[in-house]
């Protein structure tokens, strides 16, 4: 985690596995977000190393031969999504594919910035898992239940442009993605912390 005033930048750093969410990574991510909250963070920036933002849940066991612990993994993804939502403002900078749990993390952010190369997909239902409750609520609130159902259930690949047309992401060139995220974070952080938190709470409450 990098801290600059009240802005914290957290980077998914498992590029050799396309930042897939195994249980140790999720536990570390939850602990890092808790640490950021404890050190007066008003704005969270979530980004990733490598060509993929996050390939979703890593369903391999630690030895790579079997299915891992889906119940625990789903609970941890849900916990991380709720933690992201708990910050007064949060920005996801998506530079590549965001699949399943990876798209869930991006959806939990207040604002999602996406490079043109980014692609989004939820294969959970086909794999026998439900998407996180926080993700279902957020997409329902943003695009309505009918379109949210399609996004979550169809196992379709959506481009950054597709989601921009739905108002779910802002498309930014890959070269400018990090600088745009930093600039936007600084703009949010310039607002009084209590007012930023109140605004986020009011907007979230009004859509439920």
Phi and psi in degrees as GROMACS dihedral restraints (atoms count N, CA, C in turn):
[ dihedral_restraints ]
;  ai    aj    ak    al  type     phi  dphi    fc
    3     4     5     6     1  -110.3    20    10
    4     5     6     7     1   133.1    20    10
    6     7     8     9     1  -117.6    20    10
    7     8     9    10     1   130.3    20    10
    9    10    11    12     1  -134.5    20    10
   10    11    12    13     1    97.0    20    10
   12    13    14    15     1    65.4    20    10
   13    14    15    16     1  -123.9    20    10
   15    16    17    18     1   -98.7    20    10
   16    17    18    19     1    13.7    20    10
   18    19    20    21     1  -105.3    20    10
   19    20    21    22     1   127.7    20    10
   21    22    23    24     1  -116.4    20    10
   22    23    24    25     1   132.0    20    10
   24    25    26    27     1  -110.0    20    10
   25    26    27    28     1   122.6    20    10
   27    28    29    30     1  -116.3    20    10
   28    29    30    31     1   130.2    20    10
   30    31    32    33     1  -116.9    20    10
   31    32    33    34     1   125.4    20    10
   33    34    35    36     1   -70.2    20    10
   34    35    36    37     1   123.9    20    10
   36    37    38    39     1  -131.7    20    10
   37    38    39    40     1    62.4    20    10
   39    40    41    42     1  -133.5    20    10
   40    41    42    43     1    54.6    20    10
   42    43    44    45     1   -64.3    20    10
   43    44    45    46     1   -27.1    20    10
   45    46    47    48     1   -65.7    20    10
   46    47    48    49     1   -21.7    20    10
   48    49    50    51     1  -112.4    20    10
   49    50    51    52     1    21.7    20    10
   51    52    53    54     1    56.3    20    10
   52    53    54    55     1    32.6    20    10
   54    55    56    57     1    56.8    20    10
   55    56    57    58     1    32.4    20    10
   57    58    59    60     1   -62.6    20    10
   58    59    60    61     1   145.7    20    10
   60    61    62    63     1   -90.5    20    10
   61    62    63    64     1    90.9    20    10
   63    64    65    66     1   -88.1    20    10
   64    65    66    67     1   173.6    20    10
   66    67    68    69     1   -65.0    20    10
   67    68    69    70     1   -43.1    20    10
   69    70    71    72     1   -59.9    20    10
   70    71    72    73     1   -40.1    20    10
   72    73    74    75     1   -65.0    20    10
   73    74    75    76     1   -42.6    20    10
   75    76    77    78     1   -63.9    20    10
   76    77    78    79     1   -40.9    20    10
   78    79    80    81     1   -64.6    20    10
   79    80    81    82     1   -41.0    20    10
   81    82    83    84     1   -66.5    20    10
   82    83    84    85     1   -40.8    20    10
   84    85    86    87     1   -64.0    20    10
   85    86    87    88     1   -44.0    20    10
   87    88    89    90     1   -61.2    20    10
   88    89    90    91     1   -43.2    20    10
   90    91    92    93     1   -65.0    20    10
   91    92    93    94     1   -38.8    20    10
   93    94    95    96     1   -65.9    20    10
   94    95    96    97     1   -41.4    20    10
   96    97    98    99     1   -66.7    20    10
   97    98    99   100     1   -37.8    20    10
   99   100   101   102     1   -62.6    20    10
  100   101   102   103     1   -41.3    20    10
  102   103   104   105     1   -62.9    20    10
  103   104   105   106     1   -42.4    20    10
  105   106   107   108     1   -61.3    20    10
  106   107   108   109     1   -41.9    20    10
  108   109   110   111     1   -63.2    20    10
  109   110   111   112     1   -37.6    20    10
  111   112   113   114     1   -70.3    20    10
  112   113   114   115     1   -18.5    20    10
  114   115   116   117     1  -110.8    20    10
  115   116   117   118     1    44.9    20    10
  117   118   119   120     1    44.2    20    10
  118   119   120   121     1    70.2    20    10
  120   121   122   123     1  -103.4    20    10
  121   122   123   124     1   120.6    20    10
  123   124   125   126     1   -92.1    20    10
  124   125   126   127     1   -31.5    20    10
  126   127   128   129     1  -130.6    20    10
  127   128   129   130     1   126.5    20    10
  129   130   131   132     1  -105.4    20    10
  130   131   132   133     1   133.0    20    10
  132   133   134   135     1  -113.2    20    10
  133   134   135   136     1   121.8    20    10
  135   136   137   138     1  -109.9    20    10
  136   137   138   139     1   121.7    20    10
  138   139   140   141     1  -135.7    20    10
  139   140   141   142     1  -177.2    20    10
  141   142   143   144     1  -147.6    20    10
  142   143   144   145     1   149.7    20    10
  144   145   146   147     1   -87.4    20    10
  145   146   147   148     1   151.8    20    10
  147   148   149   150     1    92.6    20    10
  148   149   150   151     1  -169.2    20    10
  150   151   152   153     1   -86.9    20    10
  151   152   153   154     1   -18.2    20    10
  153   154   155   156     1  -111.3    20    10
  154   155   156   157     1   141.2    20    10
  156   157   158   159     1   -69.1    20    10
  157   158   159   160     1   -53.2    20    10
  159   160   161   162     1  -168.8    20    10
  160   161   162   163     1   125.5    20    10
  162   163   164   165     1   -81.8    20    10
  163   164   165   166     1     8.8    20    10
  165   166   167   168     1    93.1    20    10
  166   167   168   169     1  -164.7    20    10
  168   169   170   171     1   -68.1    20    10
  169   170   171   172     1   137.1    20    10
  171   172   173   174     1   -87.2    20    10
  172   173   174   175     1   102.2    20    10
  174   175   176   177     1   -85.2    20    10
  175   176   177   178     1     3.4    20    10
  177   178   179   180     1   -79.8    20    10
  178   179   180   181     1   148.2    20    10
  180   181   182   183     1   -72.4    20    10
  181   182   183   184     1   173.1    20    10
  183   184   185   186     1   -58.8    20    10
  184   185   186   187     1   -29.3    20    10
  186   187   188   189     1   -87.4    20    10
  187   188   189   190     1     0.7    20    10
  189   190   191   192     1    76.5    20    10
  190   191   192   193     1    11.1    20    10
  192   193   194   195     1  -113.4    20    10
  193   194   195   196     1   -12.7    20    10
  195   196   197   198     1  -145.6    20    10
  196   197   198   199     1   167.7    20    10
  198   199   200   201     1   -64.9    20    10
  199   200   201   202     1   137.7    20    10
  201   202   203   204     1   -79.7    20    10
  202   203   204   205     1  -145.1    20    10
  204   205   206   207     1  -107.1    20    10
  205   206   207   208     1    88.6    20    10
  207   208   209   210     1   -63.2    20    10
  208   209   210   211     1   -35.9    20    10
  210   211   212   213     1   -63.4    20    10
  211   212   213   214     1   -47.6    20    10
  213   214   215   216     1   -64.7    20    10
  214   215   216   217     1   -42.9    20    10
  216   217   218   219     1   -62.1    20    10
  217   218   219   220     1   -43.6    20    10
  219   220   221   222     1   -63.2    20    10
  220   221   222   223     1   -41.0    20    10
  222   223   224   225     1   -63.5    20    10
  223   224   225   226     1   -38.6    20    10
  225   226   227   228     1   -69.1    20    10
  226   227   228   229     1   -40.7    20    10
  228   229   230   231     1   -61.4    20    10
  229   230   231   232     1   -43.3    20    10
  231   232   233   234     1   -60.0    20    10
  232   233   234   235     1   -44.1    20    10
  234   235   236   237     1   -61.4    20    10
  235   236   237   238     1   -44.0    20    10
  237   238   239   240     1   -65.3    20    10
  238   239   240   241     1   -40.6    20    10
  240   241   242   243     1   -60.4    20    10
  241   242   243   244     1   -43.7    20    10
  243   244   245   246     1   -64.7    20    10
  244   245   246   247     1   -38.5    20    10
  246   247   248   249     1   -63.6    20    10
  247   248   249   250     1   -43.2    20    10
  249   250   251   252     1   -59.8    20    10
  250   251   252   253     1   -43.2    20    10
  252   253   254   255     1   -66.9    20    10
  253   254   255   256     1   -19.4    20    10
  255   256   257   258     1   -77.4    20    10
  256   257   258   259     1   -16.2    20    10
  258   259   260   261     1   -74.9    20    10
  259   260   261   262     1   146.3    20    10
  261   262   263   264     1   -55.0    20    10
  262   263   264   265     1   -34.6    20    10
  264   265   266   267     1  -148.8    20    10
  265   266   267   268     1   146.9    20    10
  267   268   269   270     1  -147.9    20    10
  268   269   270   271     1   148.3    20    10
  270   271   272   273     1  -131.5    20    10
  271   272   273   274     1   127.5    20    10
  273   274   275   276     1  -102.5    20    10
  274   275   276   277     1   126.8    20    10
  276   277   278   279     1  -107.3    20    10
  277   278   279   280     1   102.7    20    10
  279   280   281   282     1  -102.8    20    10
  280   281   282   283     1   110.4    20    10
  282   283   284   285     1   -98.1    20    10
  283   284   285   286     1   -10.8    20    10
  285   286   287   288     1  -155.6    20    10
  286   287   288   289     1  -159.1    20    10
  288   289   290   291     1   -57.0    20    10
  289   290   291   292     1   138.3    20    10
  291   292   293   294     1  -127.8    20    10
  292   293   294   295     1   105.5    20    10
  294   295   296   297     1  -115.7    20    10
  295   296   297   298     1   137.6    20    10
  297   298   299   300     1    53.8    20    10
  298   299   300   301     1  -116.9    20    10
  300   301   302   303     1   -58.8    20    10
  301   302   303   304     1   -28.2    20    10
  303   304   305   306     1   -66.7    20    10
  304   305   306   307     1   -42.8    20    10
  306   307   308   309     1   -66.5    20    10
  307   308   309   310     1   -34.5    20    10
  309   310   311   312     1   -60.6    20    10
  310   311   312   313     1   -43.4    20    10
  312   313   314   315     1   -61.9    20    10
  313   314   315   316     1   -43.7    20    10
  315   316   317   318     1   -65.3    20    10
  316   317   318   319     1   -38.3    20    10
  318   319   320   321     1   -65.7    20    10
  319   320   321   322     1   -29.8    20    10
  321   322   323   324     1   -69.1    20    10
  322   323   324   325     1   -20.6    20    10
  324   325   326   327     1   -73.1    20    10
  325   326   327   328     1   153.6    20    10
  327   328   329   330     1   -62.7    20    10
  328   329   330   331     1   -42.7    20    10
  330   331   332   333     1  -131.1    20    10
  331   332   333   334     1   135.3    20    10
  333   334   335   336     1  -114.5    20    10
  334   335   336   337     1   120.1    20    10
  336   337   338   339     1   -99.3    20    10
  337   338   339   340     1   137.3    20    10
  339   340   341   342     1  -136.9    20    10
  340   341   342   343     1   133.3    20    10
  342   343   344   345     1   -71.8    20    10
  343   344   345   346     1   156.3    20    10
  345   346   347   348     1   -56.9    20    10
  346   347   348   349     1   -26.2    20    10
  348   349   350   351     1   -77.5    20    10
  349   350   351   352     1   -11.8    20    10
  351   352   353   354     1   -66.8    20    10
  352   353   354   355     1   146.6    20    10
  354   355   356   357     1  -141.4    20    10
  355   356   357   358     1   149.9    20    10
  357   358   359   360     1  -130.6    20    10
  358   359   360   361     1   138.4    20    10
  360   361   362   363     1  -158.5    20    10
  361   362   363   364     1   142.0    20    10
  363   364   365   366     1  -116.0    20    10
  364   365   366   367     1   100.4    20    10
  366   367   368   369     1   -94.2    20    10
  367   368   369   370     1     7.6    20    10
  369   370   371   372     1   -54.4    20    10
  370   371   372   373     1   -48.8    20    10
  372   373   374   375     1   -61.4    20    10
  373   374   375   376     1   -40.3    20    10
  375   376   377   378     1   -63.1    20    10
  376   377   378   379     1   -30.2    20    10
  378   379   380   381     1   -87.9    20    10
  379   380   381   382     1    -3.2    20    10
  381   382   383   384     1    93.4    20    10
  382   383   384   385     1    18.0    20    10
  384   385   386   387     1  -121.6    20    10
  385   386   387   388     1   152.9    20    10
  387   388   389   390     1   -91.5    20    10
  388   389   390   391     1   144.7    20    10
  390   391   392   393     1   -68.8    20    10
  391   392   393   394     1   159.6    20    10
  393   394   395   396     1   -58.1    20    10
  394   395   396   397     1   143.3    20    10
  396   397   398   399     1   -57.7    20    10
  397   398   399   400     1   -38.6    20    10
  399   400   401   402     1   -61.5    20    10
  400   401   402   403     1   -36.5    20    10
  402   403   404   405     1   -70.0    20    10
  403   404   405   406     1   -42.0    20    10
  405   406   407   408     1   -59.4    20    10
  406   407   408   409     1   -47.3    20    10
  408   409   410   411     1   -61.9    20    10
  409   410   411   412     1   -45.2    20    10
  411   412   413   414     1   -64.8    20    10
  412   413   414   415     1   -46.1    20    10
  414   415   416   417     1   -67.1    20    10
  415   416   417   418     1   -39.2    20    10
  417   418   419   420     1   -59.1    20    10
  418   419   420   421     1   -43.7    20    10
  420   421   422   423     1   -68.0    20    10
  421   422   423   424     1   -32.4    20    10
  423   424   425   426     1   -81.5    20    10
  424   425   426   427     1   -41.4    20    10
  426   427   428   429     1  -124.7    20    10
  427   428   429   430     1    -0.9    20    10
  429   430   431   432     1    91.0    20    10
  430   431   432   433     1   159.6    20    10
  432   433   434   435     1   -66.1    20    10
  433   434   435   436     1   -35.7    20    10
  435   436   437   438     1   -66.9    20    10
  436   437   438   439     1   -49.4    20    10
  438   439   440   441     1   -71.4    20    10
  439   440   441   442     1   -35.3    20    10
  441   442   443   444     1   -60.5    20    10
  442   443   444   445     1   -39.3    20    10
  444   445   446   447     1   -60.7    20    10
  445   446   447   448     1   -43.7    20    10
  447   448   449   450     1   -63.8    20    10
  448   449   450   451     1   -44.8    20    10
  450   451   452   453     1   -60.0    20    10
  451   452   453   454     1   -37.3    20    10
  453   454   455   456     1   -89.4    20    10
  454   455   456   457     1   -26.9    20    10
  456   457   458   459     1  -106.6    20    10
  457   458   459   460     1   -19.8    20    10
  459   460   461   462     1   -85.4    20    10
  460   461   462   463     1    -9.0    20    10
  462   463   464   465     1    52.1    20    10
  463   464   465   466     1    43.6    20    10
  465   466   467   468     1   -97.8    20    10
  466   467   468   469     1   149.7    20    10
  468   469   470   471     1   -92.6    20    10
  469   470   471   472     1   124.7    20    10
  471   472   473   474     1  -114.5    20    10
  472   473   474   475     1   134.5    20    10
  474   475   476   477     1   -81.6    20    10
  475   476   477   478     1   167.9    20    10
  477   478   479   480     1   -59.2    20    10
  478   479   480   481     1   -38.4    20    10
  480   481   482   483     1   -63.6    20    10
  481   482   483   484     1   -40.1    20    10
  483   484   485   486     1   -57.3    20    10
  484   485   486   487     1   -48.0    20    10
  486   487   488   489     1   -73.9    20    10
  487   488   489   490     1   -28.7    20    10
  489   490   491   492     1   -63.9    20    10
  490   491   492   493     1   -38.2    20    10
  492   493   494   495     1   -66.6    20    10
  493   494   495   496     1   -21.3    20    10
  495   496   497   498     1   -92.4    20    10
  496   497   498   499     1    -2.2    20    10
  498   499   500   501     1    79.3    20    10
  499   500   501   502     1    15.5    20    10
  501   502   503   504     1   -90.1    20    10
  502   503   504   505     1   -25.1    20    10
  504   505   506   507     1  -138.5    20    10
  505   506   507   508     1   161.9    20    10
  507   508   509   510     1  -111.3    20    10
  508   509   510   511     1   125.3    20    10
  510   511   512   513     1   -84.1    20    10
  511   512   513   514     1   129.0    20    10
  513   514   515   516     1  -134.2    20    10
  514   515   516   517     1   141.6    20    10
  516   517   518   519     1   -58.9    20    10
  517   518   519   520     1   149.4    20    10
  519   520   521   522     1   -57.0    20    10
  520   521   522   523     1   -38.0    20    10
  522   523   524   525     1   -62.8    20    10
  523   524   525   526     1   -33.7    20    10
  525   526   527   528     1   -99.0    20    10
  526   527   528   529     1     1.2    20    10
  528   529   530   531     1   -61.1    20    10
  529   530   531   532     1   -51.0    20    10
  531   532   533   534     1   -67.1    20    10
  532   533   534   535     1   -40.3    20    10
  534   535   536   537     1   -67.6    20    10
  535   536   537   538     1   -37.1    20    10
  537   538   539   540     1   -64.9    20    10
  538   539   540   541     1   -40.7    20    10
  540   541   542   543     1   -63.5    20    10
  541   542   543   544     1   -43.7    20    10
  543   544   545   546     1   -64.0    20    10
  544   545   546   547     1   -43.0    20    10
  546   547   548   549     1   -63.1    20    10
  547   548   549   550     1   -44.2    20    10
  549   550   551   552     1   -66.6    20    10
  550   551   552   553     1   -39.5    20    10
  552   553   554   555     1   -61.1    20    10
  553   554   555   556     1   -42.7    20    10
  555   556   557   558     1   -64.2    20    10
  556   557   558   559     1   -37.6    20    10
  558   559   560   561     1   -63.7    20    10
  559   560   561   562     1   -44.8    20    10
  561   562   563   564     1   -64.5    20    10
  562   563   564   565     1   -41.9    20    10
  564   565   566   567     1   -67.7    20    10
  565   566   567   568     1   -19.4    20    10
  567   568   569   570     1   -72.1    20    10
  568   569   570   571     1   -18.2    20    10
  570   571   572   573     1   -79.3    20    10
  571   572   573   574     1   150.1    20    10
  573   574   575   576     1   -57.7    20    10
  574   575   576   577     1   135.5    20    10
  576   577   578   579     1   -56.6    20    10
  577   578   579   580     1   -44.3    20    10
  579   580   581   582     1   -66.9    20    10
  580   581   582   583     1   -36.1    20    10
  582   583   584   585     1   -71.3    20    10
  583   584   585   586     1   -38.0    20    10
  585   586   587   588     1   -61.3    20    10
  586   587   588   589     1   -45.1    20    10
  588   589   590   591     1   -64.8    20    10
  589   590   591   592     1   -42.4    20    10
  591   592   593   594     1   -62.6    20    10
  592   593   594   595     1   -41.7    20    10
  594   595   596   597     1   -62.7    20    10
  595   596   597   598     1   -46.5    20    10
  597   598   599   600     1   -60.7    20    10
  598   599   600   601     1   -43.6    20    10
  600   601   602   603     1   -63.8    20    10
  601   602   603   604     1   -43.8    20    10
  603   604   605   606     1   -64.0    20    10
  604   605   606   607     1   -41.6    20    10
  606   607   608   609     1   -67.1    20    10
  607   608   609   610     1   -40.8    20    10
  609   610   611   612     1   -66.6    20    10
  610   611   612   613     1   -43.2    20    10
  612   613   614   615     1   -66.2    20    10
  613   614   615   616     1   -37.4    20    10
  615   616   617   618     1   -70.1    20    10
  616   617   618   619     1   -18.1    20    10
  618   619   620   621     1   -96.0    20    10
  619   620   621   622     1     1.6    20    10
